[in-house]
Amino acid sequence: MNIRELRYIVAVEQAGSINRAATNLYVSQSSISRAIQEVEAQIGISLFQRTTKGVIPTHDGKEFIERLKQILFEIDELEGRYFSPSNNNQETLLVATQRCSPVIQSFIDYYMKRCIGKENLNLAIKEDTTDNIIHMVSSKIYSIGVLHYTSDQEHSFLQKCKSVDLETHLLEASRVAVQVSTGHPFTRYKTVSLDKLSPYPHVTFSDEDITNINYCSDVSQYNPNILKKRIVIQDRGTLKEIISKTDSYYIGCDFTRFSTGTNPNVYIPLEGVSFTLNTIWVKNRGRALSEAEQAFINELEDKYSTHS
């Protein structure tokens, strides 16, 4: 086996599909399939099992891939530090986040202040689900993670982070709000109840994992007895377009103070909600932030404190 084959395996695990991994890596699907077969033959275990949605690691495969990620991370650090002298001044920032406009704004501000004119940049910002972000940061694939959770689940959520040795830092506790277009009938209300929402389509992400408020988002789990109308999407750009141009709504954090000309949608508090939506950033416990990472965190914390 070689490093390239091992990177293919990690890419498949992250994408959940050989086809998606091939697209992400700009290689053929057959190249990745062949690499998996060759590694499996050498180590004597099956790494993946096929599902209707793609592939998932087997029990043995999951353990192998977890160790593999740590090894590849160490290799990348060694290559960056000792085998690439021209990259000694490289600006590196790797952020995994749930969909969150303030994080994107902070990333842009960080770039504009620090990165213009730099010769070597290694910047990555990945939007993903809670479990994947916790996994990627704890496995040292990404350095910083930004996550949401509902306050009524705080103890179990923080324990989950602690169990994989992640430090947690609270950015904000936001009220739960309904996001609608500026022309929506809801804009005449100061608050909105669940009863008033029922005639309108509820927009949810296909991988939404704050289930207390965004129910029935999985395509295969739709229940019309719970939610009469829904629109399932996959990215923030689609959300903004659909909300701004239809009578649909989305439930999430109140980003009223972050709204700009590029996202003029209206946020209205949801009635009868006893919990808040908490936003935190995480890193590996005891790991010191680099200068670039600290600069990004400063932007992020300033963004929330300035707009509080």
N, C-alpha and C positions, 0 to 999 in steps of 0.2 A: 504493500500500500504506500501511497505518497501523500504529501500535504494537500495537493489539489483534490484528491479523492475524499480526504477527510473533510475538507471545506464543503464539498458537494453534499455530504451527509448532513452536516449542520444546516446547510441552506434548505434542504428538504424538510428537516424537522421544523424549522422556523416557518416555512411557507405552508406546511401541511399538505404539500402536493409536489410530485416530481415535475409535473408540467409547469407549475408556477415557479418552482425553483429554477428550472431551465430558462424560463423567460427572464427572471431576475438576474441570472448570471450570464445571459446571452450565449448559452451553449445549447447543444441539442439534447432532447429528452433521452435519447439512446445513450449518450455519453454519461449522463448521471445514473441511469439504470445500470449500465455496465460497471460503473465505479462501485455502486452499492453491492452488486453481486460479487465483485472481486474482494471487497473488504469482508463481506459476510463469509466468503469461502475461507479467508485467512484466519478469522477470529472464531469461526465455528458457531456463530449465533445468527438468528434472524433479527434484523434491525427494525423493520417496519412491517405493519400489517395494513392491508388495503381496506378502505371503508367506502361508503357511497359518496363521501365528500372529499376523498383523497387518501392520504396515508397518515398513520399515527405510529409512534414508536412502540415496539413490544416492551414487555417488562425489562428484559435484558438489554434491549436497545436503548431504552431511556437511561439506564445507568451508564452504559457505554458512552452515549452522547453527552451526558453531563460531565463526565471526566474529560471527554474529548474537547469540549468547549473551554475548559480551564487550561488545557494544554495549548490549544490554539491561541488563547489570549496571551499566555506567557511567551509563545513564539513571536506573536505580533509585537509585544513590548521589546523583546530582544532585538528583533529586526529594526524596529524604529530607533532604538537607542544605540546599537552597536554596528549595524550593517548599512545604515543610511546616513552618512555624515552630513549630506546636504539637507537633511530634515531636522537638524538639531534645533532650528528655530521654528519648527512646525507648530502651528496653532491647532490644537486638537480639542474638540468638544463633541461628546456623544450623549444625546438626550433621548430617552424613551418616555413618551407621554400619552395620556389619554387625550381625546379631542378637547382642546382647551385654547380658546383664542388668546388669552393673556400670555400663554407660553410661547405661542408663535410670535406675538408682538415683542416679547422679551428677547427671543432668539434674533429677530431682525435688528433690534436696537443694539444688542451685543455685537452683531456683525458690523453694523455701520460704525460703531465707536472703536472697534479693535482690529477689524480684519481688512479694511480697505487698503490695498497696496501691499499686503503680505504675500510673499512668494509661495509659501507652503501652507496650505489649509487642509485639515482633515475634520470636517464638520458633518455631523449626522443628526437628524431629528426624525424619530420614528413614532408614528401614532399606532397604538396597539391596545389590547385589553389589559385589565388589571393583573390577571395571573401571568400573562406573558411579560409584562413590564417588571413585576417582582422577580420573575425568573431571570430575565436578561440582566438586571442590575446585580442581583445576588450572584450570578454566574460571571460577572465582570465583563459581559459583552458590551453593555452600556454603563457609563459612569454615574449618570443621574437619572432618576425617574420622577415623574410628576403624576400623581394619582388622586382620584376622588373616592370618597366613601360616605355613606350616610351615618350620621352621628349615633343613631340607635344601634349600629353595628360596630361602634368604635373599638370596644374591648377586643372582640374577636379579630377585627382587621389589624389592629396594632400588634396583637399577639402573633398573627400570621407573618407580619414583617419581622418581628423580633426573632421568630423561629428560624429565619434564614439570615439572621445577623445584619439586618438593615436598620440604620438610623432613620427616624422619621422627624420631619420638621413641618409644623403647621403653617400654611400660608393664609388660609381664610376659612371661616365657617359661613357659608352663604345660605340665604333662604332659598327654598325651592320655588322656581318661577316657571311660568308658561311663556314660551317664545312664539310670537305671532308677527304677521306683517303689519305695517303701519296702517293699512286699510281694513284690517280685520275688525269685526263687530266687538271683539273683546276690548279694544282700546278705550272704550268709554267706561270700562269698569276699573276700580282701584284694586280689586282682587277678583279671582275667578275660582269657582267651585268645580268639583268633578262632574256634577250634574250638568253644568253649562257646557262642559267639554264634549259630551257624548255625541252631539250631532255633527261634529267635525272630525276629520281624519287625524289620527295621532301618528306623527312621524317618529320612527325609532330606527336606530342603527341595527344592522343585522347581527352584530356581536355585542350589543349592549349588555353590560353586566351589573348595572345598578338596578337590580330587579325590583326594589321597593317602589320605584317610581316609573320605570320604563318597562312595563310588562309586555309579554307576547311579542317580543321583537324577533325571536327566532322564526324563520319562515315555516318550519315544520311544526311549530307549537301554537299556531294561531287558534284562538278560541273566541268565536263571535259572541258568545254569551258574556264574555268579560269585556271585550273591546269590539264595538260594532264596525268601526272603520280604522284602517291603519295603512301607512305607507312605509315600507321597509327600504332603507338606503344603506350606503356603505361609507360615505365620506362627508367631510364638513362642507365642501363646496356644493355638493348636491343638497345638503340640508339648507344652506343659506338660500339657494335658488328656489327650492320648493316652498319654503316658508314665506319668502318674500313675494311669491307670485301665485299662491293658492290660499285657500281658507283653512289650511292645516295648522297644526301646532306641535311644538316640541316641549318636553318637560326637562328641566335641568337647572344649572346654576343661574343666578341672577347676574347677568353681565351688562346691566344697564350702563354702568359707569365706564365700561370698556367699549361701548358701541361707537362706531365711527361711520364715516360716509360709505365705507365698503360693506358695512353690516348694520344698516339702520333699523333692523327689526326691533320690536318692542318686547320688553320683559314685564310680566304681570305676576305678582305673588299668587301662589296657589293656596287656597283656603284649606283648613283642616289638616295641615301637615305639622306634626310635632317634632320633626327632626330637621337638621340642617345638612347641607351637602358640604363636606369638609374637603379642602384641597391641601395636599401635602407634597413635599419633595423628599426623596429618599436617596441614600447612598450607602455603601458598605460601611459598617461600623468600624471606626478607628482609622479609616482611610482618609488621608489628608487631601483636600481639593487642590487641583492644580491652579495656577494663576488664571487660566482661561475659564475653568469651571467656576471659580469663585466670582469672576467677573459676570458670568451668566447668572449665577444665583443672586448677586447684587441687583442685577436688572430685574429679575423675577420678584424678589422681595420688595424692591422699590415700586414695581408696577402695582402690586397689591396694596402696599401701604399708602401710596399716593392716591389711589382711587377708592380707598376705604371710606 
